[in-house]
Amino acid sequence: MNKLSCKELPKIIDISSVRTDVTYEEIKSIAEIANRYNFKATFAMPCFTEMLHKCLGNNTSVILGGVAGFPSGADTTESKVECAKKMKAVGCGEIDMVINVGALKSKDYELVKRDIAMVVEAVYPLEVKTILEICYLTNEEIIKASEIAVDAGTTYVKTGTGWGNKPTTVETIKTIKSTIKDRAKIKAAGGVRTIEDIDSMIECGCDRFGVGIKSILTILKNAYERDNLEFNEPLFEKWSTAQAKY
């Protein structure tokens, strides 16, 4: 398998700060890191998204991402649509939305599909990543949710928010890939902690990754070391993976 270089790796990674306890300092740090290494995109919770946009600056190549229905997915469809529209209005280039997990588990598949489709329609032509939150789903439910997301027009099927207590695995990626084939892309998030995780998931068909600030710097450091390059990141000690959780 051809492994991505330390320079290529950030181009498939969204760096995020979407926990409850995120501070202004952390928002500023992810913008700084995202710009320094040219990460694909960066995400914050809705109340911090406009701040993140300003921190990234006008000359950035980093996509500003927005979230809707995050993290539970239990918002009304109308609420998700309005949040997604707001995120688009403040400058977001992509929207990551959480499905209605309870409706899926209740087999109300029409509600789940309509929920996704209305967000997709509301922010068109922006790409939408549909978050399944796989930590709450059986294998059969992951398959069904993936099918619904693709039918509803999503660009990516995304595994999780990172708030759950079960990580995304290679087997999860294999299940989603075998279900959707090439009808949509896959984003892994939640429990992606090592460069080896990323390598293995790419090999199984994963296209994109969402990683928090407390893990991404260690992953990037390991990628630099693998390429026999020195990694001198001034924010490494402050935001290292020692504090990271799912």
N, C-alpha and C positions, 0 to 999 in steps of 0.2 A: 504494500500500500504506500502510495506517495503521501508523505505527511506535509502539512502546511508549514511554511517557514514562520518565524516569529513576526515577520512583516506582513505576511498574508493572513495570519490568524485573525487579527482584529476586524478584517473585512467581512467576517461571517458572525461576528459577536455583537449582541446588544448589551451594553453595560447599564445596569439599573440600580436604582435606590428606591425600592417600593415597599419597604417595611413600615411598621407603625411608628418606630422611633427615629426616623430619618430627620436629620438636622439641616439647617441652612449650610453649615460647613460641609456636610457630606454632598449636598447638591452642587456646591461650588467645586468640590474635589472631583466628582464624576465628570463634570464638564471639562475640567482641566485635563484629566486623564484621557477622556474620549478624544479631545482635540490633539493631544500629544501623540497618540498612537493610531489615530484615524480609525476608531471603532465604527462599525456600520451604523449603529443608532444608539441612542440613550433614552432612558425612561425614568420618570418620577411619578409620584401620585398626582392626581389632578390639581390639587391645591398648590403644588410646587412646579407644575409644568411650565408656567409662564416664566418663573424665576430661572428654571433650567435653560429655557430658550435664551434669555438675556445673558446668562453665564457662558453659553456656547459662543455667542457673538454672531455677527452678520457674515463673516467670511469662513465659516465652518463648512466642512464637507460631511459632517456627522448629521444623520437624520434625527430630528426630534420626534420621539414617539409619545403617544398618549394611550392611556388605559381607560376602559369603560366597563362598568359592572364589576369592578375589581375590589376585593379579591373573591367575594362569595358567589357572584353571578346571580344573586337572588334579587337584584333590583328589577323594577318593572322594565318592560321593553322600552316604554316611553322615556324612562330615566336614562337608560343606556344610550338611546338615540340622542337625547339632548346633551349628554356628557360627551359623546363622540363628536357631535357638531361643535361643541365648545372647544374641544381639543384641536379640531381642524382649524377653527377660527384663530386660535392663538399661535398657529404655525406648525402643528404636527404634520408629519409626512406619512405616518402609519398609525394604525389603531390596533391595540391588542384588547380583545373583549373576552369576558368569561361567559361560558354558556350557563343556562339555567340547569344546574346539576340536579336539583330536586325534581324538575319536570322530566328530565331524561330518565331518572331512576323510577319515576312513576309511569314511564312509557308514553308520556304526552309529547310525542315526537313532532307533531305539528307546531306546538308552542315553541319547542327548541329551535326548529327550523325558521319559523317566523322571526323569532328573537334575533337570530344571526342575520337573516336576510335584510331586516329593516335597518340594522346598523351598517351593513355593506352598502345598501342603497343610499343611506343618509350621508355617507362620507365619500362616495364615488367621486373621483377615480382613485382615491387612496387605497393602499393595500390594507386588508384586515387580516389579523391573525386571530383565529378562534381558539380560545384556551379551554381544554377539556377538563382540567383539574383531575388528572388520572388517579390521584391518591384516593379518591372516593369511588372509583369505578371498578367494576369487574372487567375482565378481558372482553367479554361480550359487549359490555356497555362502551368500552373504548372503541371497538369496531363500529358499533352503531353510531356513536357520536361523530366519529371520523367521516362516515358516509353522509350523515346529515350536514355536517359543516361544508363538505365539498358541494353537495347539492344546493346549499344556500348561497354559494358564491364566494366562499372564503379563499384567500390567497395562500394562507398557511394554516395547517393544523398544528397547534401548539400544545405541549403536554401539560404544563402547569403554571401556577402563579409563583411558586416558590414558598407559599405560605403553608402548604400541606406537610404532613409528617412522613411522607414516603417519596423517595427520589425517583426521578426518571431513570430508566435503565435501558440498556441495549435492546432487551426483549420488547420493551414498550415501543421503541423506534421500529423494530422489525414488524410488530403487529400493525402499527399505523401505516407503514410503507406497503405492506402486503395488501392492505385494505384500499388505500387511495391511489396506489401506483404513481403515475405522474400527473394526476389530475389536480394536485395541489402540492405545495412544498411543506416541509416539516421544520418546526422549531422546537428544540428541547430546552426546557427551563425547569428548575427545581432539582437540586442535588447534583448539578454538573460541577464537579469540584477539581478535576485533574485534566491535564493535557491528554492522558490516556483515555479518559471518558470521551473527550471530543473526537479523538482519532477513531475510536471504535464506533461511535455513533455516525460519523461521516461515512464510514465504510458501509453502514447499514442503510444509508439513504437520507440522513439528516442534513438539512441545508443551512440551518441557522441556530444560534444558541443565545439564550438569555442567561447572563451571569451577574451576580451582585458584586459590588465593589470589594467586598471582603474576601472574595475568592479569585477574582479575575487577575489581580496583580501577581498572585502566586502562580497561576496558570501561565501568565505571560512570562514571568521569570523563568519558569521551567522550559518554555519554548525558546527563550534566548539561550539558555544553557545548552539545550539540545543542538542549537545552531553554532555553539562555541562562541557566543557573543556575551559581552558583559552587560548586565542589566543594572543600570543606575537610576532607579526611580525614587525621587525624594519623598514620595508619599507612601512608599512600600511599608515601612514599619508601622505607620499609623493605621493603615487599612489592610493589614495582612489577614490571611485566612484563619488565624488563630481564634477569631471571634465568630466565624461563620457557622450558621446553622442552616437547616432546610428553610 
